[in-house]
Amino acid sequence: MTSDTGVPDGYEISTDPARLDAALIHRWLSQDAYWAIGRSREKQDRAIDASLNFGLYEQASGNQVGYARVVTDRATFAWLCDVYVAPAARGRGLGTALAAAVRDGLAEHGLRRVLLATADAHGVYAKVGFEAMAKPEKWMVLGEQ
């Protein structure tokens, strides 16, 4: 069952940075997320500090069970990254709820574009409106591919 906000019952999403468990987020990403394996704690803390963060929490315990980070100017562009749901909490629609919360949280800014990259979760993001780029040939990258 999900609430009217799309978050499954018993969970909540917050953008309050004081609620984030930075040590837990670092452990998740640096040890279990293919895109961030080996990321240093210092680098992760800088990323958190410079981003809009979404924490996913169990309501009963207050424990953090998920995370998403958005790099944005809050005017024209955003990049959704570092989306993670703890293994024990997966399979409950929490990743989709987190992606929807990000989409909805960014809507007020009237951004022209919100990007993300994923190797294996296209279906999760498609459920909340993300789609493949119509003209990927227009885009270029500097750095790791």
Contacts in CASP RR format, 6 or more apart in sequence:
PFRMAT RR
TARGET T0000
AUTHOR 0000-0000-0000
METHOD contacts of the structure
MODEL  1
MTSDTGVPDGYEISTDPARLDAALIHRWLSQDAYWAIGRSREKQDRAIDA
SLNFGLYEQASGNQVGYARVVTDRATFAWLCDVYVAPAARGRGLGTALAA
AVRDGLAEHGLRRVLLATADAHGVYAKVGFEAMAKPEKWMVLGEQ
1 8 0 8 1.000
1 9 0 8 1.000
2 8 0 8 1.000
2 9 0 8 1.000
2 97 0 8 1.000
3 9 0 8 1.000
5 13 0 8 1.000
5 101 0 8 1.000
6 97 0 8 1.000
6 100 0 8 1.000
7 13 0 8 1.000
7 94 0 8 1.000
7 97 0 8 1.000
7 101 0 8 1.000
8 92 0 8 1.000
8 93 0 8 1.000
8 94 0 8 1.000
8 97 0 8 1.000
10 58 0 8 1.000
10 59 0 8 1.000
10 60 0 8 1.000
11 56 0 8 1.000
11 57 0 8 1.000
11 58 0 8 1.000
11 59 0 8 1.000
11 65 0 8 1.000
11 92 0 8 1.000
11 94 0 8 1.000
11 97 0 8 1.000
12 56 0 8 1.000
12 57 0 8 1.000
12 59 0 8 1.000
13 54 0 8 1.000
13 55 0 8 1.000
13 56 0 8 1.000
13 57 0 8 1.000
13 97 0 8 1.000
13 98 0 8 1.000
13 101 0 8 1.000
14 54 0 8 1.000
14 55 0 8 1.000
14 57 0 8 1.000
15 52 0 8 1.000
15 53 0 8 1.000
15 54 0 8 1.000
15 55 0 8 1.000
15 105 0 8 1.000
17 48 0 8 1.000
17 53 0 8 1.000
19 55 0 8 1.000
19 57 0 8 1.000
19 64 0 8 1.000
20 48 0 8 1.000
20 53 0 8 1.000
20 55 0 8 1.000
20 64 0 8 1.000
20 67 0 8 1.000
21 64 0 8 1.000
22 41 0 8 1.000
22 44 0 8 1.000
22 45 0 8 1.000
22 48 0 8 1.000
23 41 0 8 1.000
24 64 0 8 1.000
25 44 0 8 1.000
25 48 0 8 1.000
25 64 0 8 1.000
25 67 0 8 1.000
25 82 0 8 1.000
25 84 0 8 1.000
26 39 0 8 1.000
26 41 0 8 1.000
26 44 0 8 1.000
26 45 0 8 1.000
28 66 0 8 1.000
28 67 0 8 1.000
28 84 0 8 1.000
28 86 0 8 1.000
29 36 0 8 1.000
29 39 0 8 1.000
29 44 0 8 1.000
29 82 0 8 1.000
29 84 0 8 1.000
30 36 0 8 1.000
30 37 0 8 1.000
30 38 0 8 1.000
30 39 0 8 1.000
30 40 0 8 1.000
30 41 0 8 1.000
30 44 0 8 1.000
31 37 0 8 1.000
31 38 0 8 1.000
32 84 0 8 1.000
32 87 0 8 1.000
33 82 0 8 1.000
33 84 0 8 1.000
34 119 0 8 1.000
35 81 0 8 1.000
35 82 0 8 1.000
35 119 0 8 1.000
36 44 0 8 1.000
36 82 0 8 1.000
47 69 0 8 1.000
47 82 0 8 1.000
48 69 0 8 1.000
50 71 0 8 1.000
51 69 0 8 1.000
51 70 0 8 1.000
51 71 0 8 1.000
51 72 0 8 1.000
52 69 0 8 1.000
52 70 0 8 1.000
52 71 0 8 1.000
52 72 0 8 1.000
52 74 0 8 1.000
52 78 0 8 1.000
53 67 0 8 1.000
53 68 0 8 1.000
53 69 0 8 1.000
53 70 0 8 1.000
54 67 0 8 1.000
54 68 0 8 1.000
54 69 0 8 1.000
54 70 0 8 1.000
54 98 0 8 1.000
54 101 0 8 1.000
54 102 0 8 1.000
55 64 0 8 1.000
55 66 0 8 1.000
55 67 0 8 1.000
55 68 0 8 1.000
55 98 0 8 1.000
56 64 0 8 1.000
56 65 0 8 1.000
56 66 0 8 1.000
56 67 0 8 1.000
56 68 0 8 1.000
56 85 0 8 1.000
56 89 0 8 1.000
56 94 0 8 1.000
56 95 0 8 1.000
56 97 0 8 1.000
56 98 0 8 1.000
57 63 0 8 1.000
57 64 0 8 1.000
57 65 0 8 1.000
57 66 0 8 1.000
58 65 0 8 1.000
58 89 0 8 1.000
65 85 0 8 1.000
65 86 0 8 1.000
65 88 0 8 1.000
65 89 0 8 1.000
65 94 0 8 1.000
66 84 0 8 1.000
66 85 0 8 1.000
66 86 0 8 1.000
66 89 0 8 1.000
66 94 0 8 1.000
66 95 0 8 1.000
66 98 0 8 1.000
67 82 0 8 1.000
67 83 0 8 1.000
67 84 0 8 1.000
67 98 0 8 1.000
68 80 0 8 1.000
68 81 0 8 1.000
68 82 0 8 1.000
68 83 0 8 1.000
68 84 0 8 1.000
68 98 0 8 1.000
68 99 0 8 1.000
68 101 0 8 1.000
68 102 0 8 1.000
69 80 0 8 1.000
69 81 0 8 1.000
69 82 0 8 1.000
69 83 0 8 1.000
70 78 0 8 1.000
70 79 0 8 1.000
70 80 0 8 1.000
70 81 0 8 1.000
70 102 0 8 1.000
70 106 0 8 1.000
71 78 0 8 1.000
71 79 0 8 1.000
71 81 0 8 1.000
72 78 0 8 1.000
72 79 0 8 1.000
72 106 0 8 1.000
72 109 0 8 1.000
72 111 0 8 1.000
74 109 0 8 1.000
74 111 0 8 1.000
75 109 0 8 1.000
75 111 0 8 1.000
76 111 0 8 1.000
76 112 0 8 1.000
76 113 0 8 1.000
77 111 0 8 1.000
77 112 0 8 1.000
77 113 0 8 1.000
77 114 0 8 1.000
77 115 0 8 1.000
78 106 0 8 1.000
78 109 0 8 1.000
78 111 0 8 1.000
78 113 0 8 1.000
78 114 0 8 1.000
78 115 0 8 1.000
79 114 0 8 1.000
79 115 0 8 1.000
79 116 0 8 1.000
80 99 0 8 1.000
80 102 0 8 1.000
80 114 0 8 1.000
80 115 0 8 1.000
80 116 0 8 1.000
81 116 0 8 1.000
81 117 0 8 1.000
83 95 0 8 1.000
83 98 0 8 1.000
83 99 0 8 1.000
83 116 0 8 1.000
83 121 0 8 1.000
85 94 0 8 1.000
85 95 0 8 1.000
85 98 0 8 1.000
95 124 0 8 1.000
96 124 0 8 1.000
96 127 0 8 1.000
96 128 0 8 1.000
99 124 0 8 1.000
99 125 0 8 1.000
99 127 0 8 1.000
99 128 0 8 1.000
99 130 0 8 1.000
100 127 0 8 1.000
100 128 0 8 1.000
103 114 0 8 1.000
103 128 0 8 1.000
103 129 0 8 1.000
106 114 0 8 1.000
114 130 0 8 1.000
116 125 0 8 1.000
116 130 0 8 1.000
118 124 0 8 1.000
118 125 0 8 1.000
133 139 0 8 1.000
END
